[in-house]
Amino acid sequence: MRGERPTISFVTSAVFGDIVTMLAGAHAANAYAPPRVTADVDFLVPHERFAEAQARLRDAGWRKSCDLVFPNAKLGLYGGACREPVLHTDADILASPQAWAHAAFTATPSHDQNGARVLPLPFLVLMQLDSACGVDQGNLSRMLGRLDDAAIEHILEIVERYYDDHQAAEDVRQYALIGRWEYQMSHVTRKSDDAERYGAEDH
C-alpha cells in the first residue's frame, strides 16, 4: 500500500533483552522520510556488548551468515550478518569503537512510528555518507530534502565533529538541495495530475 511503512518482523526486546539497540540503514531512514521497502534489518549495538548481542541472536535460533568488514570506511564499523531460518529474516548487527557511536547512544533517543528506537538522524547521516552503496546515497536526499536550514546546520555540526572528510559537509548540503528539488518536483507533478483528472471529470 502506498505510504505504508515496512515494520520489523520480530520484537527486539525478546532477542536482545537489556542490550540497547538502534535501527540503522533503510529501516532507520524510513523513520525520517517516505519509506522504501527493505527486506533486511540493520542494528547498531554498543561496541562493548557486540559479542553478547551476537550470542543472544544465536541463542534465539539465528544463524550467522558472515562477518561484515568495511575496510575503506572511516567510522570504524564492523559487524555480522545473521538469518532467522524459519521466517528467513536477515539482520546485520553493527558496532564501532569510535566516539561517534558512543555519542549516538547517549544522544536524545529517536523512535519510528512503531516505537522502535532508531539512530538519531545526524548519526544516521554519518553512516549513510560512509557507505559506498548507491541506495544509501539515495536515502540521504530522501531524508535531508525534508529539513529546514536549521536542522541541516545541526547535522553539519555532527558531521564536521566526527567525520574525517573535508568534503562531507558540502556533500550534505548538496544532498539536501537535491532532496528539496525532488520533493518540489513531486509536488508539482501531483498537482498537475490532479488538475488533469479533475478537468477530465468536468468534461
Protein Blocks (a to p, Z undefined) as FASTA:
>chain_A
ZZiacddfbdfklmnomaccddehjllmmmmgccdddfbdcddddfklmmmmmmmmmmno
pacfbdcddfkbcnopacdddddfklopacdddddfbfklmmmmmmccdddfkopacddf
klmmmmmmmpcbfklmmmmmmmmmmpcfklmmmmmmmmmmmmccfklmmmmmmmmmmmmm
mmmmmmmmmmmmmmmmmmmmmZZ
